[in-house]
Amino acid sequence: MSLKPFMLPLKVVFLLLTITVGAEFFGTGAQHIITIPIQEISYPELKKDLENIMGKSMLKLETIPLKLAQKVKGYIIRNKTDDFSLY
């Protein structure tokens, strides 16, 4: 009996959703950046929802699609992040 090495190709895809909270005017102000791994909030309509909001400026979390807002809130709560200013 002998063991033969084998290769298993893996492709790692790591996408992030970035949310910026705060304001910056002419280089001054304060911003807080929240980065959420897409894998953490994945659901079937996610791609469509992200395409609809890509590049748009939103004032409140509730202005994005409901399912996405719920997933983001859940992620923040699960990870005990102090980003409740999003609500």
C-alpha positions as YAML, in Angstrom:
chain: A
units: angstrom
residues:
- id: 1
  name: MET
  ca: [0.00, 0.00, 0.00]
- id: 2
  name: SER
  ca: [1.32, 3.43, -0.89]
- id: 3
  name: LEU
  ca: [0.08, 6.96, -0.54]
- id: 4
  name: LYS
  ca: [0.21, 9.30, -3.47]
- id: 5
  name: PRO
  ca: [0.05, 13.05, -3.04]
- id: 6
  name: PHE
  ca: [-2.74, 14.83, -4.84]
- id: 7
  name: MET
  ca: [-3.47, 18.44, -5.67]
- id: 8
  name: LEU
  ca: [-6.76, 20.05, -4.79]
- id: 9
  name: PRO
  ca: [-7.17, 23.43, -6.48]
- id: 10
  name: LEU
  ca: [-8.84, 26.00, -4.27]
- id: 11
  name: LYS
  ca: [-10.09, 29.40, -5.26]
- id: 12
  name: VAL
  ca: [-10.59, 31.76, -2.38]
- id: 13
  name: VAL
  ca: [-13.01, 34.58, -3.06]
- id: 14
  name: PHE
  ca: [-13.32, 37.17, -0.33]
- id: 15
  name: LEU
  ca: [-15.62, 40.12, -0.97]
- id: 16
  name: LEU
  ca: [-16.32, 42.94, 1.46]
- id: 17
  name: LEU
  ca: [-19.24, 45.32, 1.90]
- id: 18
  name: THR
  ca: [-17.96, 48.69, 3.12]
- id: 19
  name: ILE
  ca: [-20.23, 51.12, 4.92]
- id: 20
  name: THR
  ca: [-19.00, 54.61, 5.77]
- id: 21
  name: VAL
  ca: [-20.67, 56.46, 8.63]
- id: 22
  name: GLY
  ca: [-20.05, 60.13, 9.32]
- id: 23
  name: ALA
  ca: [-19.20, 63.17, 7.29]
- id: 24
  name: GLU
  ca: [-16.07, 64.67, 5.85]
- id: 25
  name: PHE
  ca: [-15.95, 68.14, 4.36]
- id: 26
  name: PHE
  ca: [-12.88, 69.53, 2.66]
- id: 27
  name: GLY
  ca: [-10.59, 67.07, 4.41]
- id: 28
  name: THR
  ca: [-12.00, 67.60, 7.90]
- id: 29
  name: GLY
  ca: [-14.65, 65.74, 9.85]
- id: 30
  name: ALA
  ca: [-15.02, 62.22, 11.08]
- id: 31
  name: GLN
  ca: [-15.81, 58.98, 9.33]
- id: 32
  name: HIS
  ca: [-16.17, 55.47, 10.65]
- id: 33
  name: ILE
  ca: [-15.76, 52.63, 8.18]
- id: 34
  name: ILE
  ca: [-17.50, 49.29, 8.75]
- id: 35
  name: THR
  ca: [-16.31, 46.37, 6.65]
- id: 36
  name: ILE
  ca: [-18.50, 43.26, 6.45]
- id: 37
  name: PRO
  ca: [-17.47, 40.06, 4.67]
- id: 38
  name: ILE
  ca: [-20.15, 39.30, 2.05]
- id: 39
  name: GLN
  ca: [-20.05, 35.63, 3.07]
- id: 40
  name: GLU
  ca: [-21.37, 36.67, 6.50]
- id: 41
  name: ILE
  ca: [-24.55, 38.24, 5.11]
- id: 42
  name: SER
  ca: [-25.18, 36.14, 2.02]
- id: 43
  name: TYR
  ca: [-28.72, 35.53, 0.76]
- id: 44
  name: PRO
  ca: [-30.19, 34.72, -2.69]
- id: 45
  name: GLU
  ca: [-31.06, 38.30, -3.77]
- id: 46
  name: LEU
  ca: [-27.86, 39.88, -2.43]
- id: 47
  name: LYS
  ca: [-26.24, 40.44, -5.83]
- id: 48
  name: LYS
  ca: [-29.32, 42.25, -7.16]
- id: 49
  name: ASP
  ca: [-29.66, 44.36, -4.01]
- id: 50
  name: LEU
  ca: [-25.98, 45.37, -4.12]
- id: 51
  name: GLU
  ca: [-26.25, 46.31, -7.80]
- id: 52
  name: ASN
  ca: [-29.21, 48.57, -6.99]
- id: 53
  name: ILE
  ca: [-27.32, 50.55, -4.34]
- id: 54
  name: MET
  ca: [-23.79, 50.48, -5.80]
- id: 55
  name: GLY
  ca: [-22.27, 53.96, -5.87]
- id: 56
  name: LYS
  ca: [-25.29, 55.63, -4.25]
- id: 57
  name: SER
  ca: [-25.11, 57.69, -1.10]
- id: 58
  name: MET
  ca: [-27.60, 56.57, 1.55]
- id: 59
  name: LEU
  ca: [-28.39, 58.61, 4.63]
- id: 60
  name: LYS
  ca: [-29.83, 55.81, 6.76]
- id: 61
  name: LEU
  ca: [-29.54, 52.04, 6.84]
- id: 62
  name: GLU
  ca: [-33.31, 51.83, 6.39]
- id: 63
  name: THR
  ca: [-33.01, 53.31, 2.88]
- id: 64
  name: ILE
  ca: [-31.31, 50.19, 1.53]
- id: 65
  name: PRO
  ca: [-33.26, 47.02, 0.64]
- id: 66
  name: LEU
  ca: [-34.95, 45.55, 3.73]
- id: 67
  name: LYS
  ca: [-33.27, 42.12, 3.61]
- id: 68
  name: LEU
  ca: [-29.82, 43.70, 3.26]
- id: 69
  name: ALA
  ca: [-30.52, 46.12, 6.12]
- id: 70
  name: GLN
  ca: [-31.61, 43.21, 8.35]
- id: 71
  name: LYS
  ca: [-28.47, 41.23, 7.50]
- id: 72
  name: VAL
  ca: [-26.19, 44.22, 8.20]
- id: 73
  name: LYS
  ca: [-27.92, 44.92, 11.54]
- id: 74
  name: GLY
  ca: [-27.66, 41.23, 12.46]
- id: 75
  name: TYR
  ca: [-23.95, 41.18, 11.61]
- id: 76
  name: ILE
  ca: [-23.30, 44.27, 13.73]
- id: 77
  name: ILE
  ca: [-25.21, 42.80, 16.68]
- id: 78
  name: ARG
  ca: [-23.55, 39.35, 16.37]
- id: 79
  name: ASN
  ca: [-20.11, 40.87, 16.27]
- id: 80
  name: LYS
  ca: [-20.80, 43.30, 19.12]
- id: 81
  name: THR
  ca: [-19.74, 46.22, 16.98]
- id: 82
  name: ASP
  ca: [-20.48, 49.66, 18.41]
- id: 83
  name: ASP
  ca: [-21.91, 50.85, 15.09]
- id: 84
  name: PHE
  ca: [-25.46, 51.42, 16.24]
- id: 85
  name: SER
  ca: [-25.29, 54.93, 14.80]
- id: 86
  name: LEU
  ca: [-26.43, 53.25, 11.58]
- id: 87
  name: TYR
  ca: [-29.97, 52.84, 12.86]
...
